[in-house]
Amino acid sequence: MAFRKFLPLFDRVLVERFTAETVTKGGIMLPEKSQGKVLQATVVAVGPGSVNQKGHVQPVSVKVGEKVLLPEYGGTKVVLEDKDYFLFRDGDILGKYVE
């Protein structure tokens, strides 16, 4: 609930990455170095959007609760109440998963 105290500005999106798999399907424990970087995340907060050249607000393309695909590098790490979150621009998010 810490993200309720934090509101991203402009076209920023606050996400929480999924946790990396620590055990394979066969039951083998994976060390941290061999775990891949998790590129999926859940959106926990969004900003109001960016302002275009005409002065109109262009809304963010994702909503709170959606699952998104992130780039391998980028984003700003934010720690809120001992949990790691990441800030990305709306244009940096590669896509969203639909159900």
Disulfide bonds with the S-S distance in Angstrom:
none
